[in-house]
Amino acid sequence: MNVKDVIINLLGLKLIYLKIKMIFKYRGSKDTWGLVAILFHWILAILLFIQFASGIRLSTLNFSSIKLELIDMHQSIGSLIFILVFIRFLWRVNNTKPSNNNLPYFHATLSHFTHLTVYFLLFSIPILGIFYNWLSDLEIILFGIITISNILSIENDELADILIEIHFYFALLLMLIVFIHICAAFYHLIIIRDKYKIFHRMGFNSIKEKF
């Protein structure tokens, strides 16, 4: 491929980007979170449900080759969630957020506290899992390709057991918050007919530009 082909390809990508930007609101505004944040939200939601299911299943299995395979998958998806949450957090800091001016003060305050708690859990749960592996002198293998070596020079099974127990209970707390979040979303959608457009602004219909 010569320089001309590279330039044409780059221009093609630029045109695709401009077309997407023209059709969809990729950044947030007063009435939507924007395409990028919405994609992060729903992709993370799917990954979390997979992670919850695999975590519950792991807690019921005895040591076996099946459990080891499930552990590898659980660690891989957990690490992916951690990376996506970090990028999502950076995007959230720089993204325009929908207005909560019409939302009752109690709802807005509870929503803010819930978001902070969820971010804390989404960061701390995988970190606890990583340190559990390292303190157990185990490597972390992601999707059978990437190996995260143990950077700790100590092995402490007692501390590792404490960390994995905290990891488990934090995961249960996150599951509870997600359940409450889903109930709240349906409350807004069905009971009060999305009066404050809470459900709407996290949906893909909210990102379509009006011409």
RARAUR-V49877 format. One record per residue. N is the residue number from 1. PSI is psi in radians with two decimals (* if undefined). OMEGA is omega as a letter, one per 40 degrees, with the letter a starting at -180 (999 if undefined). D_LAST is the distance of its C-alpha to the last C-alpha in Angstrom with 1 decimal. Layout:
n:N psi:PSI omega:OMEGA d_last:D_LAST
n:N psi:PSI omega:OMEGA d_last:D_LAST
//
This chain:
n:1 psi:2.18 omega:i d_last:39.1
n:2 psi:3.14 omega:a d_last:39.3
n:3 psi:-0.67 omega:a d_last:37.4
n:4 psi:-0.76 omega:i d_last:35.2
n:5 psi:-0.70 omega:i d_last:34.2
n:6 psi:-0.79 omega:a d_last:33.4
n:7 psi:-0.76 omega:i d_last:31.2
n:8 psi:-0.75 omega:i d_last:29.3
n:9 psi:-0.74 omega:i d_last:28.9
n:10 psi:-0.71 omega:i d_last:27.6
n:11 psi:-0.65 omega:i d_last:25.1
n:12 psi:-0.75 omega:i d_last:24.0
n:13 psi:-0.66 omega:i d_last:23.5
n:14 psi:-0.71 omega:i d_last:21.7
n:15 psi:-0.71 omega:i d_last:19.2
n:16 psi:-0.76 omega:i d_last:18.8
n:17 psi:-0.78 omega:a d_last:18.3
n:18 psi:-0.64 omega:i d_last:15.7
n:19 psi:-0.77 omega:i d_last:13.7
n:20 psi:-0.74 omega:a d_last:14.2
n:21 psi:-0.61 omega:a d_last:13.2
n:22 psi:-0.64 omega:a d_last:9.9
n:23 psi:-0.68 omega:a d_last:9.2
n:24 psi:2.63 omega:i d_last:11.2
n:25 psi:1.73 omega:a d_last:12.4
n:26 psi:-0.40 omega:i d_last:16.0
n:27 psi:2.85 omega:i d_last:17.3
n:28 psi:2.87 omega:i d_last:17.8
n:29 psi:-2.97 omega:a d_last:16.4
n:30 psi:-0.34 omega:a d_last:17.7
n:31 psi:0.16 omega:i d_last:16.3
n:32 psi:2.69 omega:i d_last:16.7
n:33 psi:-0.28 omega:a d_last:19.3
n:34 psi:2.74 omega:a d_last:17.1
n:35 psi:-0.81 omega:a d_last:17.6
n:36 psi:-0.87 omega:a d_last:20.9
n:37 psi:-0.65 omega:i d_last:22.5
n:38 psi:-0.74 omega:i d_last:21.5
n:39 psi:-0.78 omega:i d_last:23.1
n:40 psi:-0.80 omega:a d_last:26.1
n:41 psi:-0.89 omega:a d_last:26.5
n:42 psi:-0.58 omega:i d_last:26.6
n:43 psi:-0.78 omega:i d_last:28.6
n:44 psi:-0.62 omega:i d_last:31.1
n:45 psi:-0.79 omega:i d_last:31.3
n:46 psi:-0.80 omega:a d_last:32.4
n:47 psi:-0.64 omega:i d_last:34.8
n:48 psi:-0.71 omega:i d_last:36.3
n:49 psi:-0.68 omega:i d_last:37.1
n:50 psi:-0.73 omega:a d_last:38.8
n:51 psi:-0.71 omega:i d_last:40.7
n:52 psi:-0.79 omega:a d_last:41.8
n:53 psi:-0.77 omega:a d_last:43.1
n:54 psi:-0.62 omega:i d_last:45.0
n:55 psi:-0.75 omega:i d_last:46.3
n:56 psi:-0.75 omega:i d_last:47.7
n:57 psi:-0.72 omega:i d_last:49.2
n:58 psi:-0.66 omega:a d_last:50.8
n:59 psi:-0.23 omega:a d_last:52.6
n:60 psi:-0.15 omega:a d_last:54.3
n:61 psi:2.49 omega:i d_last:55.5
n:62 psi:2.89 omega:a d_last:58.8
n:63 psi:2.21 omega:a d_last:59.2
n:64 psi:3.02 omega:i d_last:58.6
n:65 psi:-0.59 omega:i d_last:56.8
n:66 psi:-0.74 omega:i d_last:53.9
n:67 psi:-0.69 omega:i d_last:53.6
n:68 psi:-0.72 omega:i d_last:53.6
n:69 psi:-0.70 omega:i d_last:50.8
n:70 psi:-0.62 omega:i d_last:48.8
n:71 psi:-0.78 omega:i d_last:49.5
n:72 psi:-0.77 omega:i d_last:48.2
n:73 psi:-0.74 omega:a d_last:44.9
n:74 psi:-0.76 omega:i d_last:44.7
n:75 psi:-0.70 omega:a d_last:45.3
n:76 psi:-0.84 omega:a d_last:42.8
n:77 psi:-0.66 omega:i d_last:39.9
n:78 psi:-0.73 omega:i d_last:40.9
n:79 psi:-0.69 omega:i d_last:40.8
n:80 psi:-0.75 omega:i d_last:37.4
n:81 psi:-0.77 omega:a d_last:36.1
n:82 psi:-0.79 omega:i d_last:37.8
n:83 psi:-0.79 omega:a d_last:36.1
n:84 psi:-0.68 omega:i d_last:32.6
n:85 psi:-0.69 omega:i d_last:33.2
n:86 psi:-0.81 omega:i d_last:34.3
n:87 psi:-0.72 omega:i d_last:31.2
n:88 psi:-0.70 omega:i d_last:29.0
n:89 psi:-0.77 omega:i d_last:31.0
n:90 psi:-0.71 omega:i d_last:30.4
n:91 psi:-0.72 omega:a d_last:26.7
n:92 psi:-0.70 omega:a d_last:26.8
n:93 psi:-0.65 omega:a d_last:28.8
n:94 psi:-0.11 omega:a d_last:26.2
n:95 psi:2.59 omega:i d_last:23.0
n:96 psi:2.32 omega:a d_last:21.3
n:97 psi:2.56 omega:i d_last:22.3
n:98 psi:2.61 omega:a d_last:20.7
n:99 psi:2.43 omega:i d_last:22.4
n:100 psi:0.31 omega:a d_last:25.5
n:101 psi:-0.58 omega:a d_last:26.2
n:102 psi:-0.03 omega:a d_last:25.9
n:103 psi:2.38 omega:i d_last:28.0
n:104 psi:2.55 omega:a d_last:31.7
n:105 psi:-0.74 omega:a d_last:33.9
n:106 psi:-0.76 omega:i d_last:35.9
n:107 psi:-0.79 omega:a d_last:32.9
n:108 psi:-0.75 omega:i d_last:31.4
n:109 psi:-0.77 omega:i d_last:34.9
n:110 psi:-0.69 omega:i d_last:35.6
n:111 psi:-0.76 omega:i d_last:32.3
n:112 psi:-0.77 omega:i d_last:33.1
n:113 psi:-0.71 omega:i d_last:36.7
n:114 psi:-0.76 omega:i d_last:35.7
n:115 psi:-0.77 omega:i d_last:33.3
n:116 psi:-0.75 omega:a d_last:36.2
n:117 psi:-0.75 omega:a d_last:38.7
n:118 psi:-0.77 omega:i d_last:36.6
n:119 psi:-0.72 omega:i d_last:36.1
n:120 psi:-0.79 omega:a d_last:39.9
n:121 psi:-0.71 omega:a d_last:40.8
n:122 psi:-0.45 omega:i d_last:38.4
n:123 psi:-0.75 omega:a d_last:40.1
n:124 psi:-0.63 omega:a d_last:43.6
n:125 psi:-0.90 omega:i d_last:44.0
n:126 psi:-0.59 omega:i d_last:43.7
n:127 psi:-0.73 omega:i d_last:45.7
n:128 psi:-0.69 omega:i d_last:48.5
n:129 psi:-0.70 omega:i d_last:48.4
n:130 psi:-0.82 omega:a d_last:48.8
n:131 psi:-0.50 omega:i d_last:51.7
n:132 psi:-0.81 omega:i d_last:53.3
n:133 psi:-0.79 omega:a d_last:53.4
n:134 psi:-0.74 omega:i d_last:54.7
n:135 psi:-0.34 omega:i d_last:57.4
n:136 psi:0.12 omega:a d_last:58.4
n:137 psi:0.78 omega:i d_last:58.8
n:138 psi:2.51 omega:i d_last:56.1
n:139 psi:2.76 omega:i d_last:53.5
n:140 psi:2.11 omega:a d_last:49.9
n:141 psi:2.09 omega:a d_last:48.7
n:142 psi:2.06 omega:i d_last:44.9
n:143 psi:0.47 omega:i d_last:44.0
n:144 psi:0.20 omega:a d_last:47.4
n:145 psi:-0.94 omega:a d_last:46.4
n:146 psi:2.27 omega:i d_last:46.2
n:147 psi:2.18 omega:i d_last:49.3
n:148 psi:1.88 omega:a d_last:49.1
n:149 psi:2.73 omega:i d_last:52.7
n:150 psi:2.06 omega:a d_last:54.6
n:151 psi:-0.04 omega:i d_last:54.6
n:152 psi:2.50 omega:a d_last:57.0
n:153 psi:0.11 omega:a d_last:60.7
n:154 psi:2.69 omega:i d_last:61.8
n:155 psi:2.18 omega:a d_last:61.9
n:156 psi:1.64 omega:a d_last:61.9
n:157 psi:-0.61 omega:a d_last:61.7
n:158 psi:-0.81 omega:i d_last:62.2
n:159 psi:-0.65 omega:i d_last:59.3
n:160 psi:-0.73 omega:i d_last:57.2
n:161 psi:-0.64 omega:i d_last:57.9
n:162 psi:-0.77 omega:a d_last:56.9
n:163 psi:-0.72 omega:a d_last:53.5
n:164 psi:-0.49 omega:i d_last:52.7
n:165 psi:-0.72 omega:i d_last:53.6
n:166 psi:-0.74 omega:i d_last:51.2
n:167 psi:-0.79 omega:a d_last:48.6
n:168 psi:-0.83 omega:a d_last:49.2
n:169 psi:-0.58 omega:i d_last:49.0
n:170 psi:-0.68 omega:i d_last:45.9
n:171 psi:-0.72 omega:i d_last:44.3
n:172 psi:-0.73 omega:i d_last:45.4
n:173 psi:-0.73 omega:i d_last:43.9
n:174 psi:-0.72 omega:i d_last:40.6
n:175 psi:-0.73 omega:i d_last:40.7
n:176 psi:-0.78 omega:a d_last:41.4
n:177 psi:-0.71 omega:i d_last:38.5
n:178 psi:-0.73 omega:i d_last:36.1
n:179 psi:-0.79 omega:i d_last:37.5
n:180 psi:-0.69 omega:i d_last:37.0
n:181 psi:-0.76 omega:i d_last:33.4
n:182 psi:-0.76 omega:i d_last:32.7
n:183 psi:-0.73 omega:i d_last:34.4
n:184 psi:-0.67 omega:i d_last:32.5
n:185 psi:-0.76 omega:i d_last:29.1
n:186 psi:-0.52 omega:i d_last:30.3
n:187 psi:-0.82 omega:i d_last:31.6
n:188 psi:-0.71 omega:a d_last:28.2
n:189 psi:-0.78 omega:a d_last:26.6
n:190 psi:-0.84 omega:a d_last:29.3
n:191 psi:-0.87 omega:a d_last:31.6
n:192 psi:0.28 omega:i d_last:29.3
n:193 psi:0.67 omega:i d_last:26.1
n:194 psi:0.79 omega:a d_last:24.2
n:195 psi:-0.66 omega:a d_last:24.6
n:196 psi:0.17 omega:i d_last:23.8
n:197 psi:0.51 omega:i d_last:20.9
n:198 psi:-0.82 omega:a d_last:23.3
n:199 psi:-0.70 omega:a d_last:22.9
n:200 psi:-0.73 omega:a d_last:19.2
n:201 psi:-0.16 omega:i d_last:18.6
n:202 psi:0.16 omega:i d_last:20.8
n:203 psi:2.81 omega:a d_last:19.1
n:204 psi:-0.34 omega:i d_last:16.7
n:205 psi:-0.41 omega:a d_last:14.2
n:206 psi:-0.24 omega:a d_last:13.8
n:207 psi:-0.03 omega:a d_last:12.5
n:208 psi:2.22 omega:i d_last:9.4
n:209 psi:2.49 omega:i d_last:6.4
n:210 psi:2.23 omega:a d_last:3.8
n:211 psi:* omega:999 d_last:0.0
//
